[in-house]
């Protein structure tokens, strides 16, 4: 099973003090709820980022280019081979973040990373190719 999702958002990041952080938590608490995933709203996010041989993606980010992208594989908590993994391409252009992600079992992600084309992976598992 593989799904493709698209997201668009605008990010603004700020450096704040610990005192500001604590005050922000107090003020936001009435409007917030725990994430429904994980235990008590907490879970582990593990990301594997990919780059080319000359570390172009790293340097684009370090140099804060207005247009840049990242490629990563992301899992949540202690994902097993049959749990879902997310191949994501994050592109940033003039402070707007665009994210495309393909959702597939972690096992299929490993096959893809070994250089097997998606058609071969899906056919070998008896899944229809699209």
C-alpha positions in Angstrom: 0.0 0.0 0.0 1.4 3.3 -1.1 -0.2 6.8 -0.8 1.0 10.2 -1.9 0.3 13.3 0.1 1.0 17.0 -0.5 1.3 19.8 2.1 2.0 23.5 1.9 2.7 25.7 4.9 4.5 28.9 5.9 7.1 28.6 8.7 8.4 31.3 11.0 11.0 30.3 13.5 12.1 32.4 16.6 14.7 32.0 19.2 13.1 32.5 22.6 14.4 32.3 26.2 13.3 29.5 28.6 11.2 32.1 30.5 9.4 33.0 27.3 8.9 29.3 26.5 7.4 28.6 29.9 5.1 31.7 29.6 4.1 30.6 26.1 3.1 27.1 27.4 0.9 28.6 30.1 -0.9 30.9 27.6 -1.4 28.2 24.9 -2.5 25.4 27.3 -6.2 26.3 27.1 -6.1 26.0 23.3 -4.0 22.9 23.0 -4.6 19.1 23.3 -2.2 16.2 23.5 -1.4 14.5 20.1 -3.6 11.5 19.7 -0.6 9.4 18.6 1.8 7.9 21.1 1.7 7.7 24.8 0.3 10.8 26.6 0.8 12.7 23.3 4.5 11.9 23.0 6.2 9.7 20.4 9.6 9.3 18.8 10.3 10.7 15.3 13.3 9.2 13.5 14.5 10.8 10.2 17.2 9.7 7.8 18.2 12.5 5.5 19.8 11.9 2.1 22.2 14.1 0.2 24.4 13.9 -2.9 28.2 13.2 -2.9 29.1 16.9 -2.8 26.7 17.6 0.2 24.7 20.1 -1.9 21.6 19.8 0.1 23.5 20.4 3.4 25.2 23.5 2.0 22.0 24.9 0.5 20.4 24.6 4.0 23.5 26.0 5.8 23.8 28.9 3.4 20.0 29.6 3.8 19.2 29.7 0.1 15.7 31.0 -0.5 15.0 27.9 -2.6 16.2 24.5 -1.3 15.0 21.0 -0.7 15.5 18.0 1.5 14.9 14.3 1.0 14.3 12.1 4.0 12.8 8.8 5.2 10.8 9.2 8.4 9.3 6.7 10.8 7.4 7.2 14.1 8.1 5.3 17.4 9.7 1.9 17.0 8.4 1.1 13.5 8.6 -2.6 12.4 9.1 -3.7 8.8 5.3 -3.8 8.2 4.6 -0.3 9.8 4.3 2.7 7.6 7.3 4.9 6.6 7.3 8.2 4.9 9.6 9.2 2.0 9.4 13.0 2.0 10.6 15.8 -0.2 10.5 19.1 1.5 11.0 22.1 -0.7 11.3 25.7 0.6 10.8 28.6 -1.6 10.6 32.2 -0.2 9.6 31.1 3.3 6.8 28.7 2.0 7.4 25.0 2.7 6.0 22.4 0.3 6.1 18.8 1.4 5.3 15.8 -0.7 5.4 12.4 0.9 4.9 8.9 -0.2 3.6 6.5 2.5 4.6 2.8 2.3 5.6 -0.1 4.6 9.1 0.3 5.9 10.0 -3.0 4.3 9.3 -1.5 0.8 11.3 1.6 1.7 14.3 -0.7 2.4 13.9 -2.4 -1.0 13.8 0.9 -2.7 17.0 2.1 -0.9 18.7 -1.1 -2.2 18.0 0.2 -5.7 15.0 -1.9 -6.6 12.4 0.0 -8.7 8.9 0.3 -7.2 7.3 -1.9 -9.9 9.6 -4.7 -9.0 9.0 -4.3 -5.3 5.2 -4.2 -5.7 5.1 -7.1 -8.1 7.3 -9.3 -5.9 4.8 -8.7 -3.0 1.8 -9.6 -5.3 0.6 -6.0 -5.3 -0.8 -4.3 -8.3 1.5 -1.9 -10.0 0.1 1.6 -10.7 
